[in-house]
Structures are given as C-alpha cells and as structure tokens.
C-alpha cells in the first residue's frame, strides 16, 4: 500500500492517507538542535515546512521556536510516526518524549 502524506491548512496539519494525524502547537523536546544552544531544546512547533515518507516512516521539518530562549528556526528531519505499509494505519510518536533531529538528510542534500 502506498502511504500518502500532505501538508494541510498552510502547514498546520500533516495528513497521512487522507486523515489529519499530526498538528502543530505541540512542544517537542530535542536532544540536540542547530536552532539554539539550550540543552535540551524545548521547541514549540508552529508549522510544518516539509514532509516526507519512506518505508512507512513519516518525517517532517518543523518551523517554530525554543521556549527557553525564544530563538526561532526550522528543525532538521523529525520522525512524526509510522504508517503500516499493509494497512495504512498510522502510529504517531509522542512529541513530549526526547527526539533527535536527523541531520543526515540535510548533509546528503548539500553533497
């Protein structure tokens, strides 16, 4: 089964298989970030900038700001959840758990 993902409402929602699954305004705890020097970064999501899916793994780059220092920016790729390739069922990650943005995709794009 193909997983369909879209940004809706000017980046306020991510739709997975035509169902609104992830919205902005969540607080994401980032173990590391290029946005600021806070450790960890408590990042308030304000909008989805890019979305991607590969092998059922739904990821996004998110615009927002650190609530600790107020610095704003866009994250590297964060996993939002996984869509089962057989059924299309989506399982979201818990935004308040600790996340590590994936720099590899950003670095690969620069090569």
Residue pairs with C-beta under 8 A, 6 or more apart in sequence:
1 85
1 86
1 87
1 88
3 16
3 17
3 53
3 56
3 58
3 83
3 85
3 88
4 15
4 16
4 17
4 18
5 14
5 15
5 16
5 51
5 52
5 53
5 58
6 14
6 15
6 51
7 13
7 14
7 15
7 48
7 51
8 14
8 15
8 20
10 47
11 24
11 47
11 48
11 49
11 63
12 23
12 24
12 47
12 48
13 20
13 21
13 22
13 23
13 24
13 48
14 20
14 21
14 22
14 23
14 48
14 51
14 58
14 60
14 80
15 21
16 22
16 58
16 81
16 83
16 90
17 83
17 88
17 90
19 90
21 58
21 80
21 81
21 90
21 92
22 48
22 58
22 60
22 80
22 81
22 92
24 45
24 46
24 47
24 48
24 62
24 64
25 44
25 45
25 46
26 44
26 45
26 95
26 96
27 42
27 43
27 44
27 45
27 67
27 95
27 96
28 42
28 43
28 44
28 45
28 62
28 64
28 75
28 78
28 95
28 96
28 99
29 40
29 41
29 42
29 43
29 95
29 96
29 97
29 98
29 99
30 40
30 41
30 42
30 43
30 75
30 98
30 99
30 100
30 101
31 40
31 98
31 99
31 100
32 39
32 40
32 41
32 100
32 101
33 41
33 43
33 66
33 75
33 76
33 101
34 73
34 76
34 101
34 103
35 41
35 43
35 65
35 66
35 71
35 72
35 73
35 74
35 75
36 66
36 68
36 69
36 71
36 73
37 69
38 66
38 68
38 69
40 98
41 66
41 68
42 66
42 67
42 68
43 62
43 64
43 65
43 66
43 67
43 75
44 64
44 65
44 66
44 67
45 62
45 63
45 64
45 95
46 62
46 63
46 64
46 65
46 72
47 62
47 63
47 64
48 60
48 61
48 62
48 63
49 60
49 61
49 62
49 63
49 74
50 60
50 61
51 58
51 59
51 60
51 80
52 58
52 59
52 60
52 77
53 59
53 83
55 85
56 82
56 83
56 84
56 85
57 79
57 82
58 79
58 80
58 81
58 82
58 83
58 90
59 77
59 78
59 79
59 80
59 102
60 77
60 78
60 80
61 74
61 75
61 76
61 77
61 78
62 74
62 75
62 78
63 72
63 73
63 74
64 72
64 73
64 75
65 71
65 72
65 73
66 72
75 101
76 101
76 102
76 103
76 105
76 106
77 101
77 102
77 105
77 106
78 99
78 101
78 102
79 93
79 99
79 102
80 92
80 93
81 90
81 91
81 92
81 93
82 90
82 91
83 89
83 90
83 91
84 90
84 91
93 99
